[in-house]
């Protein structure tokens, strides 16, 4: 330090007077800079909110404005991605059916013993319907429409046939091991599993009114889960 020079001292903001000051506006500009736009994430957000809106209000009652508001987007952007309200509804149906089929594949049932594989499939189906109430409502709503919209989804049949292939493989391996009956149609079995798991959620209001017991009540969950698994395993089991 040169003689007579004054040492730099902290100013009231804690910076050193006499020293180069950082550009305070640079940090502000960085903070205010718009985040990188991610169109795929935006579409996922729209589908998540639209799933809730359509399951609660149905196709007719759902409002695109409400979906746009909750996703911080615009009605115009929703139409840009999905074409129309009906197109968005179809995309929701494609997503919810795709979700359950993908999770079924994640079970890797082909690697399990046939009996344990059947048990895992039924338990998963029960748990999914029990937790994913939006899925149950959307299936009910689309049945009211006579499957008019979901039949237009090109991937629908291809995605849903995977569960039938899974059941076909389970039955074939169970028959070969002498564990399962040989006269079971895989689509019929899928219908049986789905019906038992779907009914307790989809019909809980009318069932509860009629009999004074909500079949989807948490205190009944474990009992119903075990009952349905037992019913399916008894049905597929080969007579001794």
C-alpha positions in Angstrom: 0.0 0.0 0.0 1.4 3.4 -1.0 2.2 5.8 1.8 -0.7 8.1 2.5 -3.2 5.9 0.8 -6.4 5.1 2.7 -7.2 1.5 3.4 -10.4 0.2 1.9 -13.1 -0.1 4.5 -16.3 -2.0 4.5 -19.3 0.2 3.6 -22.7 -0.1 5.2 -23.5 -3.1 2.9 -20.4 -5.0 3.9 -18.5 -4.3 0.6 -15.1 -2.8 0.5 -15.1 0.9 -0.4 -12.5 1.7 -2.9 -12.6 -1.8 -4.3 -14.4 -2.7 -7.6 -18.1 -3.3 -6.9 -20.0 -6.2 -8.4 -22.7 -5.4 -10.8 -25.7 -5.6 -8.5 -28.0 -5.4 -11.5 -26.4 -8.6 -13.0 -27.8 -10.8 -10.3 -31.2 -9.1 -10.7 -31.2 -9.7 -14.4 -30.3 -13.4 -13.9 -33.1 -13.8 -11.3 -35.6 -12.1 -13.6 -34.5 -14.0 -16.7 -37.3 -16.3 -18.0 -36.8 -20.0 -17.4 -36.2 -22.2 -20.4 -39.5 -23.3 -21.8 -40.1 -27.0 -21.7 -43.1 -28.0 -23.9 -43.1 -31.6 -22.8 -43.3 -30.6 -19.1 -46.0 -28.1 -19.9 -48.1 -30.9 -21.7 -47.6 -33.2 -18.7 -48.8 -30.5 -16.3 -51.8 -29.8 -18.5 -52.7 -33.5 -18.7 -52.4 -33.9 -14.9 -54.8 -31.0 -14.2 -57.1 -32.0 -17.0 -57.3 -35.5 -15.5 -58.6 -34.0 -12.3 -61.0 -31.6 -14.1 -62.5 -34.2 -16.4 -62.9 -36.8 -13.7 -64.6 -34.4 -11.4 -66.8 -32.6 -14.0 -67.1 -35.0 -16.9 -66.5 -34.0 -20.5 -69.5 -31.7 -20.7 -69.0 -30.0 -17.4 -65.2 -29.6 -17.6 -63.9 -26.1 -18.4 -60.9 -25.5 -20.5 -60.5 -22.0 -19.0 -60.2 -23.7 -15.5 -57.5 -26.0 -16.8 -55.6 -23.2 -18.4 -55.8 -21.1 -15.2 -54.5 -23.9 -13.0 -51.6 -24.6 -15.3 -50.6 -21.0 -15.8 -51.1 -21.4 -19.5 -53.8 -20.1 -21.9 -56.8 -21.6 -23.7 -55.0 -20.9 -27.0 -52.0 -23.0 -25.8 -54.2 -25.9 -24.8 -55.8 -25.9 -28.2 -52.4 -25.6 -29.9 -51.3 -28.9 -28.1 -54.5 -30.9 -28.2 -56.7 -29.3 -30.9 -59.9 -29.1 -28.9 -61.6 -29.9 -25.6 -62.4 -33.3 -26.9 -58.8 -33.8 -28.1 -57.6 -33.0 -24.6 -60.1 -35.4 -23.1 -58.9 -38.1 -25.5 -55.3 -37.4 -24.5 -56.3 -37.8 -20.8 -57.9 -41.2 -21.5 -54.8 -42.3 -23.4 -52.7 -41.3 -20.5 -54.6 -43.0 -17.7 -55.0 -46.2 -19.5 -51.3 -46.1 -20.5 -50.3 -45.5 -16.9 -51.9 -48.6 -15.6 -50.7 -50.8 -18.4 -47.1 -49.5 -18.0 -47.2 -50.2 -14.2 -48.4 -53.7 -14.9 -45.4 -54.3 -17.0 -43.1 -53.0 -14.3 -44.3 -55.9 -12.1 -42.2 -58.4 -14.2 -44.8 -61.0 -13.6 -43.3 -63.3 -16.2 -40.4 -63.8 -13.7 -42.7 -65.0 -10.9 -44.1 -68.4 -10.1 -47.6 -68.6 -11.8 -49.5 -68.5 -8.5 -47.4 -65.7 -7.1 -47.6 -63.9 -10.4 -51.4 -64.1 -10.4 -51.5 -62.9 -6.8 -49.2 -59.9 -7.7 -51.4 -59.0 -10.6 -54.6 -59.1 -8.6 -53.1 -57.1 -5.7 -51.8 -54.5 -8.0 -55.2 -54.2 -9.8 -56.9 -53.8 -6.5 -54.4 -51.2 -5.2 -54.5 -49.2 -8.4 -58.3 -48.9 -8.4 -58.4 -48.2 -4.7 -55.9 -45.3 -5.0 -56.5 -43.9 -8.5 -60.1 -42.7 -8.1 -59.7 -40.4 -11.1 -59.1 -43.4 -13.3 -62.2 -45.1 -12.0 -64.3 -42.0 -12.6 -62.9 -41.4 -16.1 -63.7 -45.0 -17.1 -67.2 -44.6 -15.9 -67.6 -41.3 -17.7 -66.3 -42.8 -21.0 -68.7 -45.7 -20.7 -71.6 -43.1 -20.4 -70.3 -41.8 -23.8 -70.3 -45.4 -25.2 -66.5 -45.4 -25.6 -67.1 -42.8 -28.4 -63.8 -40.9 -27.7 -61.5 -43.6 -26.5 -62.1 -45.7 -29.6 -60.6 -42.9 -31.6 -57.3 -43.2 -29.7 -55.0 -45.1 -32.1 -52.9 -46.6 -29.3 -55.8 -47.7 -27.1 -56.2 -51.3 -28.2 -52.5 -52.0 -28.6 -51.7 -50.8 -25.1 -54.5 -52.7 -23.5 -53.8 -56.0 -25.1 -50.6 -56.2 -23.0 -52.5 -57.2 -19.9 -54.2 -60.0 -21.8 -50.8 -61.3 -22.9 -49.6 -61.2 -19.3 -52.6 -63.3 -18.2 -52.2 -65.7 -21.2 -48.6 -66.3 -20.1 -49.6 -66.8 -16.5 -52.3 -69.3 -17.4 -50.1 -71.2 -19.8 -47.3 -71.5 -17.2 -49.8 -72.4 -14.5 -51.3 -75.1 -16.7 -47.9 -76.5 -17.6 -47.0 -76.7 -13.9 -50.2 -78.4 -13.1 -51.4 -75.5 -10.9 -54.2 -73.9 -13.1 -57.3 -75.1 -14.9 -57.0 -75.3 -18.7 -60.5 -74.0 -19.6 -60.1 -70.3 -18.6 -60.3 -67.6 -21.2 -57.8 -64.8 -20.4 -60.2 -62.0 -21.4 -62.9 -63.5 -19.1 -60.4 -63.6 -16.3 -59.3 -60.0 -16.8 -63.0 -59.1 -16.8 -63.4 -60.9 -13.5 -60.4 -59.3 -11.8 -61.3 -55.8 -13.1 -64.9 -56.1 -12.1 -64.2 -57.1 -8.5 -61.6 -54.3 -8.1 -63.6 -51.6 -10.0 -67.0 -52.2 -8.4 -66.1 -51.4 -4.8 -64.8 -48.0 -5.9 -67.0 -47.1 -8.9 -70.3 -48.1 -7.2 -69.4 -47.2 -3.6 -72.0 -44.4 -3.4 -75.0 -46.4 -4.5 -73.8 -49.5 -2.7 -73.3 -47.6 0.5 -76.7 -46.0 0.3 -78.4 -49.3 -0.3 -76.6 -51.3 2.4 -75.2 -48.7 4.8 -71.6 -49.7 4.2 -69.1 -47.9 2.0 -67.1 -50.8 0.4 -64.1 -48.4 -0.3 -63.8 -47.5 3.4 -60.2 -47.8 4.7 -61.2 -50.2 7.5 -62.5 -52.7 4.9 -59.6 -52.4 2.5 -57.4 -55.2 3.8 -60.3 -57.6 4.1 -61.6 -56.9 0.6 -58.1 -57.2 -0.9 -57.6 -60.6 0.6 -61.1 -61.7 -0.3 -60.6 -60.8 -4.0 -57.2 -62.3 -4.2 -58.5 -65.5 -2.7 -61.5 -65.6 -5.0 -59.3 -65.3 -8.1 -56.8 -67.9 -7.0 -59.5 -70.4 -6.1 -61.1 -69.8 -9.5 -57.9 -70.5 -11.5 -56.7 -73.4 -9.3 -56.8 -76.8 -10.8 -59.0 -79.3 -8.9 -57.0 -81.9 -7.0 
